[in-house]
Amino acid sequence: MSGEMTNVLHETPPACPAQTRFPALHDPRYPVHRVANRLEPFLRALVDRLHPEKIILFGSHAYGQPTEHSDFDLLVIRRGFATEKASNLEIRRVFWEVPGPRPPFTILSKTPERLAERLAVKSPFYQDIVGQGLEVYAAHQD
């Protein structure tokens, strides 16, 4: 036995745990900090499964006066989908896999190029989202 090597399996930590953390959710300057623990599992699943480039929270939870009935408004910027509707459905499927109660969501999917087009024509809707929304996730750019 002294000459034999033993195989030992060691658990390795996740490759990029910082990418699945959402510190902006817990910032007391934003209304979402009061319900961050409700939203975080859904964001974690979205990032881990679909790898968006950016997620922006907008609406009452980002800069308004949310009530107990307010939904979470998310702009998800990502690539690799056929249509915005298909992307929204894919995101909703991921959310259904998260255990526990599901809060209501409004999801908008855009590619970076499509968002740039909307901003180039000065769409007030997207200008407000980008200007006032809370960036809760941005992929690490190498």
Backbone as CSV, one residue per row, in Angstrom:
resi,resn,N_x,N_y,N_z,CA_x,CA_y,CA_z,C_x,C_y,C_z
1,MET,0.799,-1.187,0.000,0.000,0.000,0.000,0.838,1.246,0.000
2,SER,2.041,1.167,0.550,2.849,2.371,0.632,3.236,2.883,-0.749
3,GLY,3.342,2.037,-1.737,3.708,2.468,-3.069,2.522,2.826,-3.945
4,GLU,1.306,2.511,-3.489,0.113,2.782,-4.292,-0.374,4.210,-4.074
5,MET,-0.844,4.797,-5.163,-1.452,6.125,-5.058,-2.949,5.948,-4.830
6,THR,-3.488,6.737,-3.974,-4.929,6.670,-3.765,-5.591,7.814,-4.514
7,ASN,-6.700,7.502,-5.082,-7.478,8.528,-5.773,-8.446,9.158,-4.787
8,VAL,-8.317,10.447,-4.644,-9.204,11.173,-3.750,-9.920,12.233,-4.564
9,LEU,-11.222,12.244,-4.451,-12.004,13.267,-5.135,-12.174,14.461,-4.208
10,HIS,-11.914,15.612,-4.743,-12.110,16.841,-3.989,-13.159,17.674,-4.694
11,GLU,-14.068,18.199,-3.916,-15.080,19.076,-4.489,-14.432,20.405,-4.828
12,THR,-14.695,20.879,-6.040,-14.139,22.167,-6.435,-15.225,23.223,-6.368
13,PRO,-14.856,24.418,-5.985,-15.867,25.481,-5.913,-16.324,25.859,-7.309
14,PRO,-17.470,26.534,-7.416,-17.936,26.992,-8.729,-16.879,27.862,-9.393
15,ALA,-16.846,27.822,-10.717,-15.806,28.518,-11.466,-15.789,30.018,-11.206
16,CYS,-16.932,30.639,-11.200,-16.992,32.101,-11.054,-18.094,32.501,-10.096
17,PRO,-17.927,32.264,-8.801,-19.014,32.584,-7.898,-19.375,34.060,-7.906
18,ALA,-18.438,34.936,-8.207,-18.739,36.366,-8.218,-19.746,36.716,-9.311
19,GLN,-19.794,35.938,-10.387,-20.728,36.230,-11.470,-22.166,35.916,-11.097
20,THR,-22.376,35.134,-10.066,-23.735,34.797,-9.689,-24.148,35.544,-8.423
21,ARG,-23.418,36.571,-8.074,-23.769,37.404,-6.922,-24.327,38.723,-7.444
22,PHE,-25.240,39.292,-6.691,-25.957,40.472,-7.137,-25.960,41.538,-6.040
23,PRO,-24.812,42.144,-5.783,-24.730,43.099,-4.666,-25.655,44.297,-4.812
24,ALA,-25.955,44.727,-6.019,-26.834,45.886,-6.199,-28.218,45.632,-5.614
25,LEU,-28.646,44.369,-5.568,-29.958,44.052,-5.016,-30.069,44.436,-3.546
26,HIS,-28.960,44.396,-2.859,-28.963,44.614,-1.414,-28.595,46.045,-1.033
27,ASP,-28.463,46.907,-2.013,-28.107,48.305,-1.764,-29.338,49.039,-1.235
28,PRO,-29.272,49.579,-0.020,-30.453,50.219,0.571,-30.923,51.487,-0.145
29,ARG,-30.163,51.964,-1.105,-30.616,53.126,-1.886,-31.748,52.773,-2.845
30,TYR,-31.947,51.486,-3.101,-32.945,51.056,-4.070,-34.049,50.259,-3.381
31,PRO,-35.300,50.463,-3.793,-36.419,49.755,-3.154,-36.287,48.233,-3.170
32,VAL,-35.614,47.685,-4.163,-35.517,46.228,-4.287,-34.792,45.592,-3.100
33,HIS,-34.009,46.345,-2.368,-33.248,45.734,-1.271,-34.174,45.061,-0.254
34,ARG,-35.432,45.529,-0.162,-36.365,44.946,0.807,-36.843,43.547,0.396
35,VAL,-36.740,43.235,-0.889,-37.203,41.931,-1.380,-36.115,41.208,-2.177
36,ALA,-34.874,41.600,-1.965,-33.754,41.031,-2.735,-33.694,39.512,-2.636
37,ASN,-33.970,38.978,-1.466,-33.885,37.528,-1.298,-34.950,36.784,-2.093
38,ARG,-36.054,37.453,-2.432,-37.074,36.832,-3.292,-36.614,36.783,-4.740
39,LEU,-35.921,37.833,-5.177,-35.520,37.951,-6.580,-34.236,37.197,-6.886
40,GLU,-33.324,37.157,-5.954,-31.991,36.615,-6.225,-31.974,35.187,-6.770
41,PRO,-32.771,34.242,-6.262,-32.724,32.885,-6.846,-33.089,32.846,-8.334
42,PHE,-33.966,33.740,-8.752,-34.372,33.776,-10.148,-33.255,34.359,-11.018
43,LEU,-32.602,35.387,-10.514,-31.470,35.960,-11.249,-30.326,34.950,-11.337
44,ARG,-30.083,34.253,-10.243,-29.014,33.238,-10.224,-29.291,32.165,-11.284
45,ALA,-30.525,31.684,-11.350,-30.884,30.659,-12.341,-30.738,31.205,-13.756
46,LEU,-31.172,32.426,-13.975,-31.072,33.052,-15.297,-29.619,33.175,-15.737
47,VAL,-28.772,33.654,-14.864,-27.353,33.820,-15.205,-26.682,32.466,-15.421
48,ASP,-26.940,31.526,-14.534,-26.288,30.216,-14.633,-26.728,29.435,-15.868
49,ARG,-27.986,29.566,-16.267,-28.514,28.771,-17.379,-28.391,29.444,-18.736
50,LEU,-28.620,30.768,-18.802,-28.723,31.426,-20.103,-27.596,32.421,-20.394
51,HIS,-26.792,32.725,-19.420,-25.589,33.555,-19.600,-25.848,34.895,-20.298
52,PRO,-26.744,35.703,-19.753,-26.974,37.013,-20.376,-25.751,37.911,-20.233
53,GLU,-25.691,38.921,-21.068,-24.613,39.900,-20.963,-24.904,40.909,-19.867
54,LYS,-26.190,41.212,-19.693,-26.565,42.217,-18.701,-28.026,42.022,-18.317
55,ILE,-28.339,42.354,-17.056,-29.724,42.361,-16.585,-29.943,43.699,-15.890
56,ILE,-30.992,44.397,-16.314,-31.335,45.681,-15.715,-32.727,45.568,-15.108
57,LEU,-32.820,45.864,-13.818,-34.099,45.940,-13.135,-34.623,47.350,-13.322
58,PHE,-35.875,47.477,-13.731,-36.458,48.807,-13.902,-37.840,48.816,-13.267
59,GLY,-38.469,49.957,-13.264,-39.800,50.065,-12.685,-39.751,50.312,-11.189
60,SER,-40.855,50.010,-10.537,-41.022,50.399,-9.139,-39.977,49.805,-8.203
61,HIS,-39.540,48.585,-8.446,-38.541,47.988,-7.550,-37.161,48.620,-7.716
62,ALA,-36.923,49.293,-8.827,-35.629,49.947,-9.047,-35.655,51.403,-8.597
63,TYR,-36.744,52.109,-8.891,-36.734,53.552,-8.615,-38.098,54.116,-8.266
64,GLY,-39.005,53.271,-7.872,-40.350,53.766,-7.578,-40.802,53.425,-6.180
65,GLN,-42.083,53.264,-6.055,-42.720,52.918,-4.786,-43.426,51.567,-4.954
66,PRO,-42.694,50.456,-4.858,-43.343,49.161,-5.067,-44.323,48.831,-3.947
67,THR,-45.341,48.092,-4.326,-46.297,47.579,-3.345,-46.106,46.069,-3.271
68,GLU,-46.858,45.429,-2.422,-46.762,43.969,-2.318,-47.200,43.282,-3.601
69,HIS,-47.907,44.002,-4.477,-48.396,43.428,-5.735,-47.532,43.799,-6.942
70,SER,-46.467,44.552,-6.713,-45.602,44.985,-7.827,-44.840,43.810,-8.412
71,ASP,-44.708,43.831,-9.736,-43.918,42.796,-10.389,-42.468,43.246,-10.493
72,PHE,-41.615,42.318,-10.890,-40.215,42.619,-11.150,-40.072,42.839,-12.653
73,ASP,-39.632,44.009,-13.046,-39.439,44.355,-14.450,-37.967,44.164,-14.793
74,LEU,-37.688,43.288,-15.743,-36.303,42.982,-16.107,-36.076,43.182,-17.601
75,LEU,-35.008,43.909,-17.922,-34.496,43.955,-19.286,-33.298,43.018,-19.311
76,VAL,-33.403,41.967,-20.115,-32.347,40.958,-20.204,-31.672,41.119,-21.557
77,ILE,-30.403,41.457,-21.524,-29.637,41.671,-22.746,-28.796,40.427,-22.964
78,ARG,-29.063,39.757,-24.081,-28.376,38.489,-24.352,-28.344,38.211,-25.840
79,ARG,-27.588,37.225,-26.203,-27.459,36.790,-27.600,-27.976,35.363,-27.727
80,GLY,-28.104,34.917,-28.967,-28.380,33.507,-29.209,-29.840,33.104,-29.124
81,PHE,-30.741,33.997,-29.491,-32.144,33.607,-29.526,-32.756,34.054,-30.847
82,ALA,-33.790,33.316,-31.266,-34.409,33.578,-32.566,-35.268,34.838,-32.549
83,THR,-36.093,34.972,-31.523,-36.974,36.137,-31.405,-37.002,36.572,-29.941
84,GLU,-37.409,37.801,-29.719,-37.528,38.295,-28.352,-38.578,37.486,-27.584
85,LYS,-39.658,37.130,-28.243,-40.695,36.322,-27.601,-40.144,34.959,-27.179
86,ALA,-39.359,34.330,-28.060,-38.763,33.034,-27.726,-37.816,33.165,-26.535
87,SER,-37.059,34.246,-26.493,-36.160,34.468,-25.360,-36.950,34.643,-24.069
88,ASN,-38.013,35.432,-24.122,-38.834,35.644,-22.932,-39.407,34.322,-22.421
89,LEU,-39.854,33.473,-23.329,-40.388,32.165,-22.934,-39.298,31.287,-22.335
90,GLU,-38.115,31.332,-22.904,-37.000,30.548,-22.370,-36.663,31.007,-20.948
91,ILE,-36.666,32.302,-20.726,-36.399,32.838,-19.389,-37.490,32.381,-18.419
92,ARG,-38.729,32.454,-18.837,-39.829,32.015,-17.966,-39.705,30.531,-17.619
93,ARG,-39.275,29.706,-18.572,-39.067,28.275,-18.287,-37.998,28.092,-17.219
94,VAL,-36.936,28.867,-17.306,-35.888,28.802,-16.286,-36.462,29.211,-14.930
95,PHE,-37.269,30.251,-14.907,-37.863,30.708,-13.654,-38.773,29.650,-13.044
96,TRP,-39.470,28.884,-13.872,-40.352,27.834,-13.357,-39.576,26.725,-12.665
97,GLU,-38.296,26.598,-12.976,-37.472,25.569,-12.337,-37.006,25.980,-10.944
98,VAL,-37.156,27.240,-10.600,-36.747,27.716,-9.280,-37.816,27.300,-8.270
99,PRO,-37.425,26.571,-7.229,-38.424,26.129,-6.249,-39.004,27.301,-5.455
100,GLY,-40.214,27.086,-4.975,-40.852,28.085,-4.130,-41.811,28.961,-4.903
101,PRO,-42.394,29.924,-4.203,-43.359,30.816,-4.855,-42.685,31.681,-5.908
102,ARG,-43.393,31.926,-6.997,-42.862,32.736,-8.091,-43.498,34.104,-8.082
103,PRO,-42.696,35.135,-7.887,-43.258,36.480,-7.980,-43.572,36.802,-9.436
104,PRO,-44.404,37.798,-9.679,-44.703,38.171,-11.066,-43.528,38.915,-11.706
105,PHE,-43.318,38.643,-12.988,-42.238,39.262,-13.752,-42.778,39.871,-15.036
106,THR,-42.190,40.977,-15.439,-42.301,41.480,-16.796,-40.900,41.361,-17.363
107,ILE,-40.773,40.640,-18.466,-39.456,40.371,-19.042,-39.387,40.972,-20.432
108,LEU,-38.336,41.711,-20.666,-38.023,42.223,-22.001,-36.659,41.668,-22.388
109,SER,-36.570,41.041,-23.542,-35.298,40.528,-24.051,-34.860,41.365,-25.235
110,LYS,-33.602,41.693,-25.249,-33.013,42.422,-26.382,-31.599,41.918,-26.596
111,THR,-31.193,41.902,-27.849,-29.774,41.706,-28.125,-29.089,43.049,-27.882
112,PRO,-27.776,43.047,-27.677,-27.090,44.332,-27.517,-27.306,45.250,-28.719
113,GLU,-27.344,44.667,-29.913,-27.538,45.460,-31.126,-28.936,46.068,-31.186
114,ARG,-29.936,45.285,-30.830,-31.314,45.788,-30.861,-31.515,46.887,-29.817
115,LEU,-30.915,46.722,-28.654,-31.001,47.770,-27.640,-30.312,49.041,-28.143
116,ALA,-29.161,48.884,-28.775,-28.450,50.042,-29.327,-29.313,50.761,-30.367
117,GLU,-30.028,49.997,-31.185,-30.935,50.604,-32.172,-32.023,51.420,-31.485
118,ARG,-32.616,50.857,-30.425,-33.685,51.555,-29.704,-33.148,52.846,-29.067
119,LEU,-31.937,52.790,-28.557,-31.340,53.983,-27.951,-30.941,55.000,-29.010
120,ALA,-30.514,54.527,-30.183,-30.103,55.435,-31.266,-31.276,56.266,-31.785
121,VAL,-32.478,55.690,-31.753,-33.651,56.446,-32.199,-34.306,57.184,-31.025
122,LYS,-33.608,57.210,-29.922,-34.037,57.939,-28.720,-35.403,57.484,-28.193
123,SER,-35.579,56.169,-28.133,-36.797,55.609,-27.556,-36.869,56.009,-26.082
124,PRO,-37.874,56.805,-25.695,-37.951,57.235,-24.296,-38.068,56.059,-23.330
125,PHE,-38.760,55.011,-23.747,-38.934,53.839,-22.892,-37.580,53.214,-22.545
126,TYR,-36.767,52.939,-23.569,-35.479,52.300,-23.316,-34.453,53.275,-22.725
127,GLN,-34.564,54.548,-23.061,-33.692,55.543,-22.429,-33.943,55.584,-20.923
128,ASP,-35.206,55.512,-20.523,-35.532,55.492,-19.085,-34.992,54.233,-18.417
129,ILE,-35.180,53.094,-19.059,-34.703,51.837,-18.469,-33.191,51.893,-18.269
130,VAL,-32.472,52.274,-19.304,-31.009,52.297,-19.221,-30.527,53.423,-18.294
131,GLY,-31.232,54.560,-18.333,-30.798,55.701,-17.538,-31.153,55.618,-16.065
132,GLN,-32.316,55.050,-15.763,-32.780,55.011,-14.379,-32.777,53.621,-13.769
133,GLY,-32.721,52.592,-14.602,-32.772,51.220,-14.100,-31.533,50.852,-13.305
134,LEU,-31.648,49.778,-12.587,-30.576,49.274,-11.742,-29.929,48.075,-12.429
135,GLU,-28.669,48.225,-12.798,-27.945,47.109,-13.401,-27.633,46.108,-12.298
136,VAL,-28.341,44.982,-12.326,-28.146,43.982,-11.277,-27.150,42.911,-11.668
137,TYR,-26.820,42.857,-12.956,-25.824,41.876,-13.416,-25.188,42.364,-14.694
138,ALA,-23.886,42.199,-14.789,-23.147,42.418,-16.036,-22.091,41.336,-16.132
139,ALA,-22.079,40.633,-17.248,-21.083,39.585,-17.454,-19.698,40.190,-17.415
140,HIS,-18.789,39.426,-16.902,-17.401,39.885,-16.836,-16.816,39.894,-18.237
141,GLN,-16.390,41.056,-18.680,-15.799,41.190,-20.024,-14.299,40.985,-19.940
142,ASP,-13.803,39.959,-20.595,-12.353,39.702,-20.594,-11.677,40.417,-21.736
